[in-house]
Each structure stands twice: as C-alpha cells, then as structure tokens.
Amino acid sequence: MVDIESDGPIPGDFSMVCFGAVLVNERLDTTFYGKLKPVSAKFNTEALAVSGFSREETLDFEDPERVMYDFEEWIIKNSKGRPIFISDNNGFDWMFICWYFHHFIGRNPFGYSSRRLSDLYCGLEKDTFAQWKHLRQTQHTHHPVDDARGNAEVLLHMKREMGLKIAL
C-alpha cells in the first residue's frame, strides 16, 4: 500500500515531496518512508502545505534517484512474487511513483499496472458509491506512512470480513 504527497498536480513539472509504503500483512509493521529533493523549480504553495513541509525544508531532502533505488530494494526484499501497487488514489499516487521510477532508475518494479483501494471496495459492495474510509483505524494525517497504514487496514478488513481474495 503506497501513499504520496506532492507539491503540485503532475510529476516532472512538480515534485513528489515524500511517500510511504506499508507491506500488507497482519502486522503492518514493515514500512518505507522517503523524502525527496524537488525535481523542479515550480511548486504550488497549497499542495506543498498538505505535506507539512516548507519549500526550504524540501531542498535538504534526499536525492530522488537514491530514494527510488532504496525503495526498489525494499520492494524486492519484502515481496513474494510480483509486487502489486495499491493506493487510495492510484491515478495520482501511481502517476508519481511510476514516473519517478522510470525517470530515475529506468524501470518500475511494480510493472505497468496498479490497483485502487476504493474500486476494490466498491466492487465487493457492488456499489460504485460505497464509502470505505470509516474502516481506517489509523488516523489520516497526510503523513504518507500513516495514510498507507490506514488504507492497508481497510484492505485487511476486506480480506477478513468481505472475502477479498488476495495473497499476503
């Protein structure tokens, strides 16, 4: 389960500020957190504010290439078979993670596809308007590890209580 925070709407023109990942297992105790130096001079003040960091702070973050190599290693170490990228809003989160992987290391260990948590839930409920965020146990704080953990809790609920077939 992955969550990202950015300083704008698209990668390249804007930057991914930080991201978190949680290995979905019963403990949810295997995590990754990366803070990335901006890749562009452009930033949206309101978008950046969501992350809780100032522009000056982000300038001291890690080199994006190093972070993406470290994330790839974490994925390989903690995955069984092909890893599956799942997020709350994969249209947004996937766009940044995929771009950063391909731009900085020339490959994406997740391949070319992703899953959206909300769509999985709506499918199980057979209702495209079904609401699921009340199932999070961890508060949604916009710290990407917290948010990924809360979303992973929902995925575990869907497996345990709703019959979602997913290998953990």
The 8 nearest C-alpha neighbors of each residue, nearest first, counted from 0:
[[1, 85, 21, 86, 20, 147, 151, 84],
 [2, 0, 20, 86, 147, 19, 85, 21],
 [1, 3, 143, 147, 19, 18, 92, 86],
 [4, 2, 18, 92, 143, 17, 19, 5],
 [3, 5, 17, 16, 50, 15, 18, 143],
 [6, 4, 15, 16, 7, 14, 47, 46],
 [5, 7, 47, 46, 42, 43, 14, 13],
 [6, 8, 13, 43, 5, 46, 42, 9],
 [7, 9, 13, 10, 6, 5, 91, 46],
 [10, 8, 13, 7, 12, 11, 95, 94],
 [11, 9, 13, 95, 12, 14, 98, 15],
 [10, 12, 13, 14, 9, 38, 39, 98],
 [11, 13, 10, 39, 9, 41, 14, 38],
 [12, 14, 7, 10, 11, 39, 41, 9],
 [15, 13, 37, 38, 6, 5, 10, 16],
 [14, 16, 5, 17, 4, 6, 95, 35],
 [15, 17, 5, 35, 4, 34, 14, 6],
 [18, 16, 34, 33, 4, 15, 35, 3],
 [19, 17, 3, 143, 33, 2, 32, 4],
 [18, 20, 144, 32, 143, 2, 31, 1],
 [19, 21, 1, 31, 0, 30, 144, 147],
 [22, 20, 30, 0, 29, 148, 23, 147],
 [21, 23, 29, 24, 27, 30, 0, 20],
 [24, 22, 27, 151, 21, 167, 0, 25],
 [23, 25, 27, 26, 167, 22, 155, 28],
 [24, 26, 27, 23, 155, 167, 28, 152],
 [25, 27, 28, 24, 23, 29, 22, 152],
 [28, 26, 24, 23, 29, 25, 22, 21],
 [27, 29, 26, 30, 21, 22, 24, 25],
 [30, 28, 22, 27, 21, 31, 26, 77],
 [31, 29, 21, 20, 28, 22, 32, 144],
 [30, 32, 20, 19, 21, 33, 29, 70],
 [33, 31, 19, 18, 144, 20, 30, 34],
 [32, 34, 17, 18, 66, 35, 19, 31],
 [33, 35, 17, 60, 16, 61, 18, 32],
 [36, 34, 61, 60, 63, 16, 17, 62],
 [35, 37, 60, 58, 61, 57, 62, 63],
 [38, 36, 14, 39, 35, 58, 57, 16],
 [39, 37, 14, 36, 11, 13, 40, 12],
 [40, 38, 41, 37, 13, 12, 14, 11],
 [39, 41, 42, 38, 37, 13, 12, 14],
 [42, 40, 39, 13, 12, 43, 14, 7],
 [43, 41, 6, 7, 13, 44, 40, 47],
 [42, 44, 46, 7, 6, 45, 47, 41],
 [43, 45, 47, 46, 48, 42, 6, 7],
 [46, 44, 48, 47, 43, 49, 6, 7],
 [47, 45, 6, 43, 48, 49, 44, 7],
 [46, 48, 6, 44, 49, 45, 50, 43],
 [47, 49, 45, 51, 50, 46, 44, 52],
 [50, 48, 47, 51, 46, 141, 45, 4],
 [51, 49, 48, 52, 47, 4, 141, 142],
 [50, 52, 48, 49, 53, 47, 141, 142],
 [53, 51, 50, 56, 48, 54, 47, 57],
 [52, 54, 56, 55, 57, 51, 48, 47],
 [55, 53, 57, 56, 58, 52, 47, 42],
 [54, 56, 53, 58, 57, 59, 52, 60],
 [57, 55, 53, 54, 58, 59, 52, 60],
 [56, 58, 60, 54, 59, 55, 36, 53],
 [57, 59, 36, 55, 56, 60, 37, 54],
 [58, 60, 57, 56, 36, 61, 55, 35],
 [61, 59, 36, 35, 57, 34, 58, 62],
 [62, 60, 35, 36, 34, 63, 59, 66],
 [61, 63, 65, 64, 36, 35, 66, 60],
 [64, 62, 66, 35, 65, 67, 61, 36],
 [63, 65, 103, 67, 66, 62, 68, 104],
 [64, 66, 68, 63, 62, 67, 69, 61],
 [67, 65, 69, 63, 64, 68, 70, 33],
 [66, 68, 70, 64, 69, 65, 71, 63],
 [69, 67, 71, 65, 70, 66, 64, 72],
 [68, 70, 66, 72, 67, 71, 65, 73],
 [71, 69, 67, 73, 72, 68, 66, 74],
 [70, 72, 68, 74, 73, 69, 67, 75],
 [73, 71, 69, 75, 70, 74, 76, 68],
 [74, 72, 70, 76, 71, 75, 77, 69],
 [75, 73, 71, 77, 72, 76, 78, 70],
 [76, 74, 72, 78, 73, 77, 71, 108],
 [77, 75, 73, 74, 78, 72, 79, 71],
 [76, 78, 74, 75, 73, 79, 22, 29],
 [79, 77, 75, 82, 74, 76, 80, 81],
 [78, 80, 81, 77, 82, 75, 76, 167],
 [81, 79, 78, 82, 75, 83, 77, 166],
 [80, 82, 83, 79, 78, 109, 108, 110],
 [83, 81, 109, 78, 80, 84, 79, 74],
 [84, 82, 109, 85, 81, 113, 114, 112],
 [83, 85, 113, 114, 109, 0, 82, 86],
 [86, 84, 114, 0, 115, 113, 1, 83],
 [85, 87, 89, 1, 115, 88, 0, 116],
 [86, 88, 116, 115, 89, 117, 150, 85],
 [89, 87, 86, 90, 91, 92, 115, 116],
 [88, 90, 92, 93, 86, 91, 115, 87],
 [91, 89, 88, 93, 92, 94, 115, 86],
 [90, 92, 89, 94, 93, 88, 95, 8],
 [91, 93, 89, 94, 95, 3, 90, 88],
 [94, 92, 89, 96, 95, 91, 97, 90],
 [93, 95, 91, 97, 92, 96, 98, 90],
 [94, 96, 98, 10, 93, 92, 97, 99],
 [97, 95, 93, 99, 98, 94, 100, 92],
 [98, 96, 100, 94, 99, 95, 93, 101],
 [99, 97, 95, 101, 100, 96, 102, 94],
 [98, 100, 102, 96, 97, 101, 103, 95],
 [101, 99, 97, 107, 98, 103, 104, 102],
 [100, 102, 105, 106, 98, 99, 104, 103],
 [103, 101, 99, 100, 98, 105, 104, 106],
 [102, 104, 64, 100, 101, 99, 105, 67],
 [105, 103, 100, 101, 106, 102, 64, 68],
 [104, 106, 101, 102, 103, 100, 107, 99],
 [107, 105, 101, 104, 100, 108, 110, 102],
 [106, 108, 100, 109, 110, 101, 97, 105],
 [109, 107, 110, 71, 106, 82, 74, 75],
 [110, 108, 107, 82, 83, 84, 111, 112],
 [111, 109, 107, 108, 112, 106, 82, 113],
 [112, 110, 109, 113, 107, 97, 108, 84],
 [113, 111, 110, 109, 114, 84, 83, 93],
 [112, 114, 84, 85, 83, 89, 115, 93],
 [115, 113, 85, 84, 116, 89, 86, 112],
 [114, 116, 89, 118, 86, 117, 85, 87],
 [117, 115, 87, 119, 118, 86, 120, 85],
 [116, 118, 120, 119, 115, 121, 87, 131],
 [119, 117, 121, 120, 115, 116, 122, 127],
 [118, 120, 122, 116, 117, 121, 123, 115],
 [119, 121, 117, 123, 122, 118, 124, 116],
 [122, 120, 124, 118, 127, 126, 129, 123],
 [121, 123, 125, 119, 120, 124, 118, 126],
 [122, 124, 120, 121, 125, 119, 161, 163],
 [123, 125, 121, 126, 122, 120, 129, 127],
 [126, 124, 122, 123, 121, 127, 129, 120],
 [125, 127, 121, 124, 129, 128, 122, 123],
 [128, 126, 121, 129, 125, 122, 118, 124],
 [127, 129, 126, 130, 121, 125, 124, 117],
 [130, 128, 126, 121, 127, 131, 124, 120],
 [129, 131, 132, 128, 133, 121, 117, 120],
 [132, 130, 133, 134, 129, 120, 117, 153],
 [131, 133, 134, 135, 130, 153, 150, 149],
 [132, 134, 131, 135, 130, 136, 153, 149],
 [135, 133, 132, 153, 131, 136, 152, 156],
 [136, 134, 149, 133, 137, 153, 132, 152],
 [135, 137, 149, 138, 134, 152, 133, 153],
 [138, 136, 149, 135, 139, 145, 148, 146],
 [137, 139, 140, 136, 149, 145, 135, 146],
 [138, 140, 146, 141, 137, 145, 149, 142],
 [141, 139, 142, 138, 145, 146, 143, 137],
 [142, 140, 143, 139, 146, 50, 49, 145],
 [141, 143, 140, 145, 144, 146, 50, 139],
 [142, 144, 19, 146, 2, 18, 145, 141],
 [143, 145, 19, 147, 146, 142, 20, 148],
 [146, 144, 148, 143, 142, 147, 149, 139],
 [145, 147, 143, 149, 139, 148, 144, 141],
 [146, 148, 144, 150, 2, 1, 149, 0],
 [149, 147, 151, 145, 150, 146, 21, 144],
 [150, 148, 137, 135, 152, 146, 151, 147],
 [149, 151, 147, 153, 152, 148, 146, 135],
 [150, 152, 148, 154, 153, 149, 23, 0],
 [153, 151, 149, 155, 150, 154, 135, 148],
 [152, 154, 156, 150, 151, 155, 134, 135],
 [153, 155, 151, 157, 156, 152, 158, 150],
 [154, 156, 158, 152, 157, 153, 159, 151],
 [157, 155, 153, 159, 154, 158, 160, 152],
 [156, 158, 161, 154, 155, 160, 163, 159],
 [157, 159, 163, 155, 162, 156, 161, 160],
 [160, 158, 156, 157, 161, 155, 162, 163],
 [159, 161, 156, 157, 158, 162, 163, 155],
 [160, 162, 157, 163, 158, 159, 156, 123],
 [161, 163, 158, 160, 164, 159, 157, 123],
 [164, 162, 158, 157, 161, 165, 123, 159],
 [165, 163, 162, 158, 166, 157, 161, 159],
 [166, 164, 163, 167, 158, 162, 154, 155],
 [165, 167, 164, 79, 24, 158, 23, 163],
 [166, 24, 165, 23, 25, 79, 22, 78]]
